């Protein structure tokens, strides 16, 4: 009986192809796991970090309390020391309009039951701080027209009157987007998800339609 066998060189080539295929497959699996882990970390960072509103830059330079270098007395809030809406000893919180502050504290108390904490990124601001922020924004955006889409003048800013607050983190903004109108708290500008003001009528009628940005607000034209 004549038995045919595969020549040894052919078997060796097949074995080599099998080994190479296995190595390529293993490398692909390792790469896929690495990419997945990287995306998971990036998503977690984005989910848990505070928003970085263009309207609330922290002034740089020496902090001594002037237009050139505003201090905490002007309403400056540092990234590593953001107060809750209950820390009224901080002027950025304590100088907010009393009705707005009361609504924020009621909402924040209810949000805490859902495991959500409100943090104030920016609240009341002195005219000096507002002017400094506007000048910084002009440098950042390259023109006053573009800057004023994010930062109002000291004469027209609701932050200067204590009538506006910028909040975070994202979990708080999501909570407010769903429930804020119950407390009369409304997002005013479509480009600023963090900027909230008090609209008492929203409790019954819902929040008004958002304006595109501050330049569309009649109050900034006065």
C-alpha positions in Angstrom: 0.0 0.0 0.0 1.4 3.4 -1.0 1.0 6.1 1.7 1.4 9.7 0.7 2.9 12.1 3.2 3.2 15.8 3.2 6.7 16.9 2.6 8.4 18.2 5.8 9.0 21.7 4.4 5.3 22.2 3.7 4.3 21.1 7.2 6.9 23.5 8.6 5.5 26.4 6.5 2.0 25.6 7.7 3.1 25.5 11.3 4.8 28.8 10.9 1.7 30.4 9.5 -0.4 29.0 12.4 2.1 30.5 14.9 2.2 33.9 13.1 -1.6 34.0 13.0 -1.8 33.2 16.7 0.7 35.9 17.5 -1.2 38.5 15.4 -4.5 37.5 17.0 -3.1 37.8 20.5 -1.6 41.2 19.7 -4.9 42.4 18.4 -6.7 41.3 21.6 -4.1 43.0 23.8 -4.4 46.2 21.7 -8.2 46.2 21.9 -8.1 45.8 25.7 -5.6 48.6 26.0 -7.8 50.9 23.8 -10.9 50.0 25.8 -9.2 50.8 29.1 -7.9 54.1 27.8 -11.4 55.1 26.6 -12.9 54.1 29.9 -10.5 56.2 31.8 -11.1 59.2 29.5 -14.8 58.8 29.8 -14.6 58.6 33.6 -12.5 61.8 33.7 -14.9 63.6 31.5 -17.9 62.4 33.6 -16.6 63.4 37.0 -14.7 66.6 36.2 -16.1 70.0 36.5 -17.2 71.9 33.4 -14.7 74.5 32.3 -16.9 77.5 31.4 -15.3 80.1 29.2 -17.3 82.7 31.2 -15.5 81.9 34.4 -11.7 82.1 33.9 -9.7 82.4 37.1 -7.6 85.6 36.9 -3.9 85.0 36.9 -1.2 86.9 38.6 -0.7 88.2 42.2 -3.9 88.3 44.3 -4.1 91.6 46.0 -7.6 92.9 45.3 -7.7 95.2 42.2 -8.7 95.2 38.6 -5.3 93.9 37.7 -5.3 91.2 40.4 -8.8 90.5 41.9 -9.0 88.6 45.2 -11.5 86.4 47.0 -13.1 89.6 48.3 -14.0 90.3 44.6 -15.6 86.9 44.3 -12.6 84.9 42.9 -13.1 81.1 43.4 -10.1 78.8 43.0 -10.4 75.5 41.1 -9.3 73.6 44.2 -11.6 75.4 46.6 -15.1 75.5 45.2 -17.7 76.2 47.8 -21.2 74.7 48.1 -24.3 76.9 48.0 -24.4 76.8 51.8 -21.0 78.4 52.4 -22.4 81.9 52.7 -19.2 83.1 54.5 -17.6 83.1 51.0 -18.6 86.4 49.4 -19.2 84.8 46.0 -22.0 82.8 47.6 -23.1 85.1 50.5 -23.5 88.1 48.1 -25.9 86.3 45.8 -29.5 87.7 45.6 -31.3 86.2 48.7 -34.1 84.8 46.6 -31.7 83.1 44.2 -29.6 81.7 47.1 -32.7 80.4 48.9 -33.8 78.5 45.8 -30.3 77.1 45.2 -30.2 75.8 48.8 -33.6 74.2 48.6 -32.6 72.5 45.3 -29.2 71.5 46.7 -30.8 69.9 49.8 -33.0 67.8 47.6 -30.1 66.9 45.2 -28.0 65.7 48.2 -30.6 63.0 48.7 -29.8 61.8 45.2 -26.1 61.9 45.9 -25.5 65.1 44.0 -23.6 68.1 45.4 -23.8 71.6 43.9 -20.5 73.4 43.6 -20.2 77.1 42.8 -17.7 77.8 40.1 -18.6 81.5 40.1 -21.2 83.5 41.9 -21.3 87.2 42.8 -18.5 89.2 41.3 -17.2 92.6 41.9 -17.1 95.0 39.0 -13.3 94.8 39.2 -13.4 91.0 38.7 -15.9 91.2 35.9 -13.8 93.8 34.1 -10.7 91.6 34.5 -12.6 88.6 33.2 -13.8 90.5 30.2 -10.3 91.7 29.3 -9.0 88.2 29.7 -11.7 86.9 27.4 -10.9 89.5 24.8 -7.3 88.2 24.7 -8.5 84.6 24.7 -11.0 85.1 21.8 -9.2 87.7 19.8 -12.0 90.3 19.8 -14.5 92.1 22.1 -17.5 90.9 20.0 -16.5 87.3 20.5 -15.6 87.7 24.1 -19.0 89.2 24.9 -20.6 86.0 23.8 -19.2 84.6 27.1 -18.5 87.5 29.4 -20.7 90.6 29.9 -19.5 94.0 30.9 -19.5 95.1 34.6 -22.4 97.3 33.9 -24.6 94.5 32.4 -23.5 91.4 34.2 -26.0 89.6 36.4 -23.1 88.2 38.3 -22.2 91.7 39.5 -25.8 92.2 40.8 -25.8 88.8 42.5 -28.5 87.5 40.2 -26.5 84.7 38.5 -24.5 81.7 39.5 -22.3 79.3 37.5 -22.6 75.7 38.9 -20.9 72.4 38.6 -20.0 69.5 38.4 -21.7 67.8 35.4 -23.9 65.7 37.7 -25.3 68.8 39.2 -26.0 70.4 35.8 -27.8 67.2 34.7 -29.9 67.2 37.9 -30.8 70.8 37.4 -31.6 70.4 33.7 -34.3 67.8 34.7 -35.6 69.5 37.9 -34.4 73.1 38.1 -37.7 74.7 37.0 -39.4 73.2 40.1 -37.3 75.7 42.1 -37.5 78.5 39.6 -33.9 77.8 38.5 -33.3 78.2 34.8 -30.4 77.9 32.4 -30.5 81.2 30.5 -28.0 80.8 27.7 -27.8 77.9 25.3 -24.0 78.2 25.2 -23.6 78.2 29.0 -25.0 75.0 30.6 -23.5 76.1 33.9 -25.2 79.6 34.1 -28.4 79.7 36.2 -30.7 82.5 37.2 -33.9 82.7 39.2 -37.2 82.7 37.2 -40.0 82.3 39.9 -42.7 81.9 37.2 -40.9 78.7 36.0 -42.3 76.8 38.9 -45.7 76.9 37.2 -44.9 77.7 33.5 -41.5 76.1 33.0 -38.3 77.8 32.1 -38.3 80.3 29.2 -36.7 79.5 25.9 -32.9 79.9 26.2 -31.1 82.7 24.5 -28.3 81.8 22.1 -25.7 83.6 24.3 -25.4 86.8 26.3 -25.2 89.0 23.2 -28.8 88.0 22.5 -29.9 89.2 25.9 -31.6 92.6 25.9 -30.1 93.2 29.4 -26.6 93.3 28.0 -27.5 96.1 25.6 -28.6 98.6 28.2 
